[in-house]
Amino acid sequence: MTLTIGNTEYNCKKLDIKRELRCTDVNYNTQGDMLIDLVKRKYLIEATFEPMTGKELAALRESCGQIFVTVGFDAPEGYLEREFHVMNEPAPEFISVNGVKMYGGVKLEFKEK
């Protein structure tokens, strides 16, 4: 499973892609009926990355440094590229893989703009 952030492709250990409804304008008429306008379906992505080196983690942090980033992913509609807000900074845990210091458990949450 891969996720493209900016121009860089990352391997993911786990990739959870969901769609949610977001109501942007909710009103009520005089009878008390709810009227919803501008309902949009937007993607939420939670990505857990494969263990990465310090250099790879630095590149990931740089890719996610902007308020909004372009993310490419496979969806039932085909390959999509959308603008997302990064919900948190990649925070790693140190692990050792064959004696090499790596960063594991790096997880990011993205919410579509």
N, C-alpha and C positions, 0 to 999 in steps of 0.2 A: 504494500500500500504506500502510495506516495502522495505528497502534498507539495505544491509549488508555491513558494512565498517570494514575491518579486520575480526575479529571474532564476532563483535557485530551487532545485528539487531536493526534497528531504524524504528519507525513508521513515515510515512510521511503524511503530510496534502495534499501535492500536489507533484507529481512526473512526470516530463516532460522528456521523453527519446527520443532523436532524433539521426538520423544517418546523417553524412555528408561525402561528397567525399573530400578527400585530395589528391591533386596531388603533388607527391614528386619530379618529374623531368619533366619539360616542355622544349622542344626543338623545333626548326623549321628546316625543310629541305630547300634545295636550292630553291624550288618553293615557299617558304613562308608558307607552310602548317604546322600547329601546330601538334607536335608529343608529346603525353603524355605517360610517362612510370610510372609504379609503382603507379597506382591509388589505393587508399585504402579507404575503408569505415570504419569510426570510430564513436563511440558513444559519444554523448554529453548528460550529465544528469544535470538537474536542480532540486534540491530537497528542498522543504520547509517542515520543520519538525513540528510535533505537539509540543505544549508547553512542556517545559522540566524544570526539577529542575536544580539547580546549579551543582549538582553532575553529572547529565546526560550530561549537557553541557561541563563540564570538561572532561568527558570520550570521547565525540565527538571530542573535540579539540585535545585530545591526539591521537585518532584514525587517525586524519587528519594531524598529525604533520610531517609526512614524505613527501618528494617531490612526491613520487608515493605511492598510496595506492591501495589495492585490494578491489574492489567493486563488490558485487553480486546483481543481479537484474533479474526480469522476463522480457524476450523479446519474440517476436514471434517465435524465434528459440528454446525457452526453457529457463531454468535458466542458466545465464551466469555469470562467474567471470572473470573480466578483470582488468588490471592495469590502473589507472587513475591518472591524475595530478589534484590536488585541486586548483581551480582558485582563491579562496578567503577564508579568515578565517571566521568561523562562528561568526557573529556579532549579538548579540541579542538585543531585546528591553525588558524592564521590564514590566510585566503584573501581575495582581493579579487574581488568580483563587480561589474562596471560601476563600479569606483572606490569601492565601499562595502565596508568591513571586515566580513567575515563569519567564521563558524566552520564549518569543514568537517571531515569525517572523524570526526564524533562517533559513537561506537559504545558500545552498552551490551549487557551479557549478563545475562539473567534466568534464575533457576532456581526452578521451582515449589516452594512451601512443602510 
